[in-house]
Amino acid sequence: MFDNHTEVPQFIRVGKVSSVNRNNCTARVFFEDRDDVVSHDLRVIVKNTMNKKDYWLPDVDEQVVCIFLPNGEETGFIVGSVYSDVDRPPAEISNAGEERIGYWIDENNYIKWVAEERKFVVKSENPIEWVVG
């Protein structure tokens, strides 16, 4: 779990996802430090929602950081996921000295940018389909 040695304000909490609602882009989170209480549906913060659309949901059991509005625990948001001692960054990123960014589905399926070579690398176990038009 996230290092809880530092005092965190009450409106910021770290927990694990217990369920997701794909249609609403929300998730419920349980908080071990609060006797395993489960939150209401929390909206997942994404980059864009109007013309450009971004979509992601954390996995069930994934550790997330949540913020709550001062008017009560029923209104809150999932800010994002955090790496921990259990869930580590991709090895090739954390062990590389180069600047890299990417999206990993798993170790056999990813897209990454290798800055020092100025190239994208795409790895896929299955054929890649390009849709044009």
C-alpha positions, 0 to 999 in steps of 0.5 A: 500500500501507499506509504502512510507515514505522512499525515494526509488531509482528510479530503485526500485518501488512498484506497483500492478499487472494488468495482467499476461502472464502465458506462459512467466512467466511475468506480467504487473504492474501499479504504482499508484504513477506514475499516474497509468502508466502500465509497459511493461511485466516484468519477474518474478524472480524465484529460478531456471530455468535450470534443476530444475524449479520453477514457480510462478506468482503473482495474479492480484492486488497483491502488488509487488516490481519491479526493473528496469535496468538503460537503461529504464523502458521497462527492469525490473523484479518483485522481489516478493510480500510483505505483507501489512496492507491489505494482512497479513501473514497467521494468524497461522504463524504470531501468532505462536512463532515457526519457520514455513515455508509453502505454502498457497493456501488459509486457507483450502489448504496448506503445512507447516513445523512445526520445533519444531515438526519436521513434515510436515502438509498437509491440503487439501479440496480435495483428494491428488493425488500422481503420481509415475513413 
